Amino acid sequence: MGGAYLTHYRKLKKLIGDNQLYISADLDDKFSLLRDKHNEIYKINEREAAYSHDHPDQIERSSQLNNSLYSATYELYEDFRKQLKNDVKKLRSRIDLDKV
């Protein structure tokens, strides 16, 4: 699960970066919190992975580190997702108002 989350996060980070001008301030704030926590945990995990480089269960340990990243940032990701839904809802209602 953690590996898929890491891949998804990287794609999301690029998407947000490429579309910075088109997102709400609230969404940007939510993503900033997520990004900061992600970076904090990722750096800790990278250091730990470096220390366990020669460990026989390196693949298992890498999976555990990725899962810990997912667990540590899940709530922030959900907050981001909820804000994104709210922003889309606002945009749709604005589009509906403009049609009238």
Secondary structure, DSSP 8 states (H G I E B T S, - for coil): -HHHHHHHHHHHHHHHHHTGGGS-HHHHHHHHHHHHHHHHHHHHHHHHHHHTTT-TTHHHHHHHHHHHHHHHHHHHHHHHHHHHHHHHHHHHHHHHHHH-
